[in-house]
Amino acid sequence: MVAIGLSADAVARVRFALSCLWEVVASVRVLRDPGDHAIHLPWVNRVRPRLAEAGLSGRDGGLLWQLVTPAPGYLADFLTPPPAGLTPDLGQELAALRATPPDTVRAQLDLYPGARPPALAALYADPANGLHRLAGEIDTYWRLALAAEWPRIRALLDAEVFRRARRLAEEGAAGLLNDLHERVRWEGDALLVSQRHCTAPDVPDGSGLVLIPSVFVWPSVLSIAAGDVPQLAYPARGLGALWECPPAAPDALGAVLGRGRARLLAELDAPRSTTELARRTGLSLAGCRSTSPRCGRRAWW
């Protein structure tokens, strides 16, 4: 059990953030043990061959693969520095990762059980160069595994933040915090997180908390209690249809309306918001608005 001090004063410093690095770390854990994350199997089956070809997965996988152990194993906190806000930027997060002090890297590597594989031993011996290598691996991993999926992931995460903000406005902090996940509850002056593996069972009050909705952390939660600001990554709602393939639009329709509008029309078997259409088709919100089929001034949805 992790107990994060969260008095009324600290609740005033609770904020939401989105993070590319959290999705990277959580998605690698999915790849390492897909049986516990069946909802993501369509994505797993798509990206595994690409990652294997690049040497970023499997027994001989790179540094990232060695650092992200299957659940409930330990995850180094330096992999996910506190994200800045609701506009995630992989480059900025990687810069924060590379700036991790060498002593912090070594102290957290000491928490991994057993003998260090060569990749972790090299990182321990030379943290600065090792972190640059890790950042390069993450950048390649992002390009191969997540970049194409990011528009639909981002749309779902944005919708989650909006939903939670509304709940906070309607029910206050207790309504928000006690509805995040079955393993999380706000009790007295602490947020209690039931986890099978933790390194800081009691975190003093005063730093607030960063709440990070995530796609790949499902079905569990992940927390970072060490450092200046505690973090809690929890599953965003609406994952059930995330990896659904949109129905194919007839070629003739695409020839008349264009591929973008044809894809949108194929999704309109039920009323859907622009955000939902963006998530289901992989188009950007701006793209959905600009290509939306309209009749006069009224949108067809």
DRENDO-234839 format. One record per residue: residue in three letters; x, y, z of N, C-alpha, C, CB in turn. Coordinates in steps of 0.2 Angstrom, whole numbers, plus 5000, padded with zeros to 4 digits. Each point is the difference from the previous one (the first is absolute). Last residue first. Glycine has a CB too. Example, Ala and Ser with C-alpha at 12.3 -4.5 7.8 and 13.67 -1.06 7.14 Angstrom:
! DRENDO-234839
SER506449895035500450065001499650055003500649974990 ALA499649755010499650065000500450065000499149945006 
! end
This chain:
! DRENDO-234839
TRP488050744808500049975006499750055006500949924997 TRP499450154980499649935000500049965006500350004988 ALA499950285011500449944999499649945000500950055006 ARG498350194987499949955005500549944998498850045002 ARG500750174985500450015005500049955006499850124997 GLY499849814978499950075002500450015006498849994996 CYS501649795002499450024996499850075002499649874999 ARG502949985003499450045003499550014995500850065007 PRO501549785001499550014995499450045003500349894995 SER502450135012499349975002499550014995500350025012 THR502150044989499849964995499349975002501249974997 SER500050195017500050034993499849954995501050065004 ARG499049885019499650054999500050034993500250035012 CYS501249794994499349985000499550064999500349915008 GLY502050134994499949974994499249974999501249975000 ALA499750135020499950054995499849974993500850075006 LEU499749795012499350045001499950054995500149985012 SER501449814981500050055005499350045001501350024997 LEU499049724995500050064997500150055006499349974989 GLY500349805013500750015000500150074997500349885000 THR497649995005500350004993500750025000498950034996 ARG499849965024499849944996500450004994498949995006 ARG501350205008500349945003499949944996499750055011 ALA499250154982500850014999500349935003499950135001 LEU497849895001500249994994500750004999498950054996 GLU500350025024499949934999500249984993499149995009 THR500850244996500649965004500049934999499950095008 THR498350044983500650004996500649975003499650114996 SER498049795010500350065001500650004995499650025012 ARG498349824983500650015004500350075000500249884996 PRO497549944998500250075001500749995004498850055000 ALA500749754984499750025006500350075001499949895005 ASP500850004976499449965001499750015007500649914994 LEU501450204994499450035002499449955000500450114996 GLU501949864996499949995008499450035002501250015001 ALA499450004976500049935002499949995007500749974991 LEU499650245000499449984999499949935002499950084990 LEU502250015011499650035005499349984999500750105001 ARG500949844983500149965007499550035005501249984997 ALA498850124982499749945000500149965006500250004988 ARG500850215010499250015001499749935000500050114995 GLY502349905000499950025007499350005002501050074999 ARG499849874979500049955004499950025008500949964992 GLY497850154986500750005003500149955005500150124997 LEU497949914989500150055005500750015003498949965003 VAL500649894978499550064999500250055005499149934995 ALA502049875005500250034994499650074999500349894995 GLY499349965023500650035001500250044994500449925008 LEU497749944991499950065004500650045001499149945006 ALA501249864982499650054996499850065004499549914994 ASP501649915017500450034996499750064996500749904999 PRO498350025025500149984993500450044996498849955001 ALA501750025025499650044995500049974993500150115007 ALA500449775018500350024993499450044996500949905000 PRO499250085028499849974994500250034993499049965006 PRO502550055017499450034997499849964994500350115004 CYS500949795017500150024994499450034997500949914998 GLU499850075028499649984995500250034993499149995009 TRP501950045014500349974994499649974995500949985008 LEU498250145012500650044997500349974994500250035012 ALA497849925003500050004992500650044998498850005001 GLY501049955022499749944997500050014992499349985010 LEU501450185008500549974996499749944996500850035009 GLY498350155007499950004992500449964996499550115002 ARG501350025022499449964998499950004992499450035011 ALA503049985003499550044997499449964998500850084996 PRO501049855023499849994994499450054998500349885002 TYR501950195013499449955001499749994993499850055012 ALA502550065003499749984994499449955000501250024995 LEU500250175022499549945000499849994993499650015012 GLN502550125004499650004993499549935001500950064993 PRO500650145024499849934998499650004994500049985012 VAL502050194993499350005000499849934998500050114996 ASP502349935009499750065003499250005000501050064996 GLY500449715006500050064996499750065003500149934990 ALA499049815012500650035002500150074996500549895002 ALA497749954995499950045007500650045001499249915004 ILE499449984975500750025002499950045006500449994988 SER497949814999500250065003500750015001498949995006 LEU499049874979500750015002500150065003500349934990 VAL497649885005500250075000500750005002498950045004 SER499449784981500350025007500150075001500549895000 PRO498949974980499450015004500250035007499449914994 TRP501550214988499549955002500249935000499250084994 VAL502250114999500149985007499449955002500650115003 PHE499650004975500349945001500149985007500650024990 VAL498350195004499749954996500349935002499850084990 SER500050155026500549964995499549954997501050015007 PRO499150235010499649954997500449964994499050075002 ILE501850075021500249984993499549954997501250045002 LEU499250155020499649944998500150004992499250015009 VAL502350095013499850014993499649944998501150064997 LEU499350085027499949944997499950014992499649945010 GLY501350195015499549994996500049934996500050134999 SER501549965019500250014993499449994995501149955003 GLY498850025022500250074998500250014993500450005011 ASP499649785008499550054997500450064998499049965007 PRO502149794995499850065004499650044996501049995006 VAL499249744991500350064997499750065003500149954989 ASP500349775013499750065004500350064997499849935010 PRO500849854982499449995003499650065003500449885002 ALA501550064979499950065005499349995003500850084993 THR500049774990500650015004500050065005500649964990 CYS497849834996500150075002500650015003498850035000 HIS499449784989500750025000500050075001500449904993 ARG497550005006500449945002500750025001499249934994 GLN498750245010500449974994500449955003500150114995 SER497950085011500249935001500449974995498949995006 VAL500650265005500149974993500249935002500350104993 LEU498750145020500249935000500049964994499650005012 LEU500550274998499749964994500449935001499850104993 ALA499750085028500449964996499749974994500749985009 ASP498550145012500450044996500549974996499950075010 GLY497849824995500350045005500450054996500049915009 GLU499549934975499749985006500450055005499749884997 TRP499850054976500350065004499649995007500150084990 ARG500649734990499550035004500350065004499349895000 VAL501149904979500250075002499450025005500850024990 ARG499249784997500649995004500250075003500449904994 GLU497950074990499849965006500550005005499249944992 HIS500750284992500149924999499849975006501050024992 LEU498450215004500649994996500149934998500550105004 ASP497950025012499849974994500549984995498950075002 ASN501450055019499849935002499649974994499850045011 LEU501150184987500649965002499749935001500650095005 LEU497850084989500549994995500549955002499950124997 GLY498549955018499749974995500549984994498950065003 ALA501850075015499949935003499749964994499850045012 ALA500650194985500649965000499949935001500650105003 GLY497350034988500550025004500649955000499250065007 GLU498649954980500049965006500650025005499449914994 GLU500150204984499349985003500149975007499649984988 ALA502350095000499650065001499349985003500650064990 LEU501049775004500250045006499650065001501149974997 ARG498449904985499849965006500350045006500049894994 ARG500550194985499350015001499849975007499850014987 ALA502449955005499950075002499350025002501050034993 ARG499549764997500250005007499950075003500849914998 ARG498850064979499549965004500150015008499849924990 PHE501850164994499450045000499449975005500350044988 VAL501749845008500150065004499450045001501250004996 GLU498749824989500049985007500150065004500549894997 ALA499650144980499349995002500049985008499749974988 ASP502450055002499750075000499349995003500750044991 LEU500449765004500350035006499750075001501049934998 LEU498449964982499749965005500250035007500049904993 ALA501050194987499350025001499749965005500050024988 ARG502249925008500050075002499250025001501250034995 ILE499349764995500150005007499950075003500849904998 ARG499050094979499449975003500149995008499849944989 PRO502050154998499450044999499449975004500550044989 TRP501649845010500050055005499450044999501250005000 GLU499749814987499449995004499950065004500249885000 ALA501750104986499450004996499349995004500749954991 ALA501450065020499950064997499450004996501250024999 LEU499849795014499550045003499850064996500449975010 ALA501349854985499449975004499450045001500949935005 LEU501350134983499749944998499449975003501249974998 ARG499850245009499950004992499749944998501050084999 TRP499749935023499450044999499950004993500350075010 TYR501649824996499549965002499350044999500749945008 THR501450174988499849954995499449965001501250004998 ASP499550155019499850044994499849954994500750105004 ILE500349815016499350025001499750044994500250015012 GLU502149934988499549944999499350025001500949935004 GLY500750245000500049984993499549944998501150054999 ALA499350025024499650054996499949984993500350095008 LEU501249785005499349985001499650054997500349965011 ARG501950094987499949944996499249985001501249965001 HIS499750215012499950024993499949944996500850105002 LEU499649865020499350034999499950034993500150035012 GLY502049874994499549955000499350034999500749935007 ASN501250204996500049974993499449954999501350024999 ALA499050085023499950054995499949974993500750085007 PRO499949785012499350024999499950054995499849985012 ASP502049834993500050074997499350024998501149974995 ALA499249835018500750024999500150074997500449884999 TYR497550015002500250025007500750025000499349915004 LEU499850024976499650065002500350025007499049974993 ALA501849834998500250064997499750065002500349934990 ALA498849875018500750015003500350064997500149885002 LEU497950054989499950045006500750015004498849955001 ALA501249924979499750074998499950045007499449964990 PRO501349815011500550054998499850074999500549904994 PRO498249965024500249984993500550054998498949954998 ARG500850005028499950054995500249974993500150105008 ALA499149765015500650024996499850054994500649905004 GLY497650075017500449964996500650044997499049934998 PRO498950215008500249945003500549974995499049995007 TYR500550284996499849944995500349945003500050074990 LEU500450155020499449975002499849944995499750115005 ASP502250034991500149965006499449965002501050075003 LEU498950104981500249944997500249955005500450064990 GLN499150165017499449964998500149934996499550114999 ALA502350045009499649985005499449964998500450105006 ARG501049994977500349945004499649985006501150044996 VAL498150154992500049954996500349935003500150084990 THR500150135021499349985000499949934996499650125002 ASP502549994998499949975007499349975000500850075006 PRO499850064975500349945000499949965007500850044992 PRO497450154999500749995003500349935000499750105007 THR498550004974500049965007500750005003499049934996 ALA500350164982500350045005499949975007499750104993 ARG499449804987500750004999500450055006499849984987 LEU497850005012500349945001500750005000499049954995 ALA499850244999500049995007500349945002499050075001 ALA500849974976500550045003500050005008499950074990 LEU498549814998500649974999500650045003499549944990 GLU498350155010500049955005500749964999498849995000 GLN500750184984500150035007500149945005499450104996 GLY500149834982500750035000500150035007499950024988 LEU497949895008500549955001500750035000499349924994 ASP498450195012500550014995500549955002499850134998 PRO497549945009500649965001500450014994499449925006 THR498750225006500350004993500649965000499550114998 LEU499349945022499549964996500250014993499150025008 GLY502850005012499350025000499649964995500350115002 ALA502049855007499950075001499250025000501250024995 PRO500049745013499950044994499750075001499749894995 PRO502149945019499350035001499950044993500150015013 PRO501549784985500050075004499450034999501250014998 THR499649744997499450044999500050065005499349904997 LEU502549945002499749994993499450054999500349885001 PHE500950105020500250054995499849994993501050005007 ASP498549855012499650065000500250054995499849985012 ALA500449754986500450055003499650074999501049944997 LEU497949825007500150044995500450065002499049964994 TYR500449775015500250075001500150034993500549975011 GLY497949824990500650015001500150085001500449904994 PRO497749935003500050065004500750035002498949965005 ALA500550004972499750015007500149945004499250084995 PRO502749964987499349985000499750025007500249914991 THR501850245001499949935002499349985000501050005006 VAL500750194983499349995002499849935001499850104993 LEU502549965002499750045005499349995002500950094997 GLN500149804985500349985006499850045006501049964994 TRP498450114984499749935001500249975007499949984988 LEU501150225004499350015002499749945002499950104992 LEU502249884999500050035006499350015003501250054998 GLY498949784982500450065002500050025007500050044988 GLY499449705002499850074999500550055003498849965000 ASP501149794998500650044998499850074999500649904995 ARG497849945010500549985005500650054999499649885000 GLY498150224990500349945001500649995005499649984988 SER499950254998499649965004500349935000499050064997 LEU501950124990499750045006499649955004500150114994 GLY501149874983500349985006499850035007500949984992 ALA498250044984500450055003500449985006499250084995 GLU499249774996500550024994500550055002499149974992 ALA499249985023500449945000500650024994499149925004 LEU499150234998500450015006500649945000499150065006 ARG499149934978500450064998500650015006499050054994 PRO499349775008500549994995500550064998499249924995 ARG499050115022500549955002500549994994499249955008 VAL498850194991500650035001500649955001499450105004 ARG498249844992500250044995500850025001498850044998 ASN500049835018500149964994500350044994499149925004 VAL500350195017500649965001500149964993499749995012 TRP498350144989500650044999500749965001499350095004 PRO498649794999500150034993500650044999498750004999 LEU500849935024500349954995500050024993499749915008 HIS499550195014500550044995500349954995500250085009 ILE498249865008499750054997500550034994499250025010 ALA501549815007499749984993499650054996499949905006 HIS501950085014499750064997499749984993500950075006 ASP500349775008499650045005499750064997500849965009 GLY500549904977499449965003499750045005500649904998 PRO501450184992499450024996499449965003500650034990 ASP501950035017499549965003499350014997500749995010 ARG501250134982500449955004499549955003500950085002 LEU498350114986500349954996500449955003500150094992 VAL498950085021499449964997500449954995499250095001 ARG502250065010499849955004499449964997500350075010 VAL500450114978500549955000499949945005500850094997 SER497850105003499949964994500549944999499550104994 ALA500650065023499549965002499949954994499450095007 VAL502250084991500249955005499449955001500850095006 VAL498950094979500549954997500149955006500650104993 GLU497950075012499749954995500649954998499150094997 TRP501550085017499649955004499749954995499850095009 LEU501450094982500549955003499649955004500950085000 CYS498050114990500249954995500449945003500050094991 SER498150075021500749985000500149954994500250035012 LEU498050165002500049954995500849994999498950034994 ALA499650075028500550014995499949944995500850075008 PHE497950075015500049954995500650024995498849985001 ARG501050085026499950024993500049944996500550125002 VAL499549985026499949954995499850024993499649935010 ARG500750215011500649994995499949944996500850065007 ALA497749995010500050064996500650004995499550065010 VAL500349775007499549994994500050064996499349935007 ALA502050085012500349974995499549984994500849955008 ASP498450155012500550054997500349964994500250065011 ALA498449815002499650054996500550054997499049985008 SER502249794996499650045004499650054996500749995010 LEU500849804986499650044996499550035005500149934990 GLY502149895008499750055004499750054996500949985008 ILE499549764986500250074998499750055004500249964988 ALA500349765013499650065003500350064998499749935010 VAL500349804981500350065000499650055003500649974990 MET499649755012499650065000500450065000499149945006 
! end
